[in-house]
Amino acid sequence: MPPLDNRAASPGRGSARIRAVVLLTCSGLVALAAACGEDPRAPVLGSTDGVDTRSAHVEVGDSLIEAEVAEVPRGFFVGPNGGLWLGRLFVDREYGASGYEPVALLTHAFWEELGGDPAIVGAHLVVDDVERTVVGVTSPGFAVPRGVEMWVPR
């Protein structure tokens, strides 16, 4: 890569070029997210190919709630668990495997709608008649695709 020459660039343009270089490292992703006003703790995404969203009925105790759910393939979430408010991301054995306990990951907003109790990690929700264990809650403001309230592995 040729060295950056900021002599001919405006300050905004030069700093944008430097930010693009920073993207090449994990710490750069955090720095760029913070510089752009995003939560640097948000999970890092891989490919969004193969993501299906749907409206689902979620049973929480005696309540029935409609929620937007994304079924995500392996490789959708990448990076460390540092992108979570609580819990963990999905592990390989939870994708497309039969015999493993079905799991779910909640957005921070949906977690708050459900009461915001940290004990939700490990608790069970029934999503379209399938009992799922909540394994984590994302950091505030993270919901990809837009409008999603919960992810389940495909």
N, C-alpha and C positions, 0 to 999 in steps of 0.2 A: 504494500500500500504506500503511495507516495506521501511524503510529509505534508501536513496541513500548512497552508500559507494563509494566515489570517490578515496579511497586510491589505489585501484587496477586498476583504469581506467585511460586512457590517458586523457589529458585535453579536447581534442575534443570529446571523447566518453562521458565523464562526463557532459559536457555542453549540448550535444545532449539529454542526459537523462533528464536534467533539462528542456530543451525546450519542451520536450514531456509532462512534467507535466504542464508547463505553458499553453499548449493548452486547458486545462480544463476550463479556464476562458475567458471571452470576452476580457479583457485587455491583456491576454496572446496571443490571436490570433493576436492582433495588434503588440505585442512585437515580436512574432515569425515572422510575415510577415516582419517587419522592419529588423530583424536579418538576414533574408534570401534574403534581397534586394528587396522585393516586396513592393508595395505601401500600407501602413497600412490603407489608407482610402478606399481601394477597398471593394466592397460589399462582405459580407460573404455568401457563397452558402450553400444551403441545398442539397437535392438530385438532381442528374442530370437525374434521371429516367423520361421518358416521354417527353424529349426535342426533338423536331424535327427541323431540319434546312433545309432551302431551299433558292434558289436564287429568288429574287423578283425584280420587277420593281418599282422604287421609283420616283414619280413625285415631283420635288421641283421647284416651280415656272414654268418656261417654259422648264426646263431640265428634262430629263429622265435618271436615273442612275440605274445600276444594283447593288444590295446589298445582302449580305448574312444575312438572318433573322432567328432567333431562336424563335420558339413558345414554351413558357415555362409554365409548370403547376404551380399551387399554391404550395409554399414550395421551389421553385427553389432559390429565393432570400430570405435570412433571415438576421436578424440583423438590425441595425439602418440605417437611411438614411445618416449617416456620411460617408458612402462609395461612395458618389456621388460627382461629380464635381459641378453639378447643379441639382436642382429639387428634385424629390422623386422617390422611387420605386413604384411598382404597389400596389394597395390596394385590399383587398379581393373581393370587389364588381366588380372588373374589370376582374376577371377570370371566363370564361365560362358563363357569364351572358349576356342575351340579354337585350336590352334597355339601356345599359350604353354606353357611348361614347368610341369607340375604342381608345386605347392609344399605345404609343411606347416609348422605352427607347433606347438611342443611345450610342455607344461607343464614347470615347473622340476622337479617330482618325476619325471616320465618321463625328462627329460634326465639327471637324476642316476642313475636306474635303468639308463640306457644308458652310464653311465660318467662323466658330467659333464664331458666334454671340450669346451672352447669352440670347437674346430675343427668341431663338428657343424654350425655355420652354413655352408651351402654343400655339406654332405655329402648323400648320397642314401640314402633309405630306400625300401624297396618295401612299399607298403601295398595289400593285396589285389591283387597283381599289377600295380600302377601305380607306376612309379618316381617319387618325389617329392623335390624339393630342400628341405631344411630352411632356412627363412628366418629363424627366430627361436625364442627361448625366453622364456616369460613369467616374471614375477617370482614368487618363492616364495609358495605358498598360493593362487594364482589358478587356478581350474578351474571354468569356467562353460560349460555346465551341470555340476552336481556329478558328479564321477567321471570327467570327460573327461580324456584324457591327450594328445590331439592335435586340432588343428583343420585342416580343409582347406577351401578356398573352394569354394562351390557354383557 
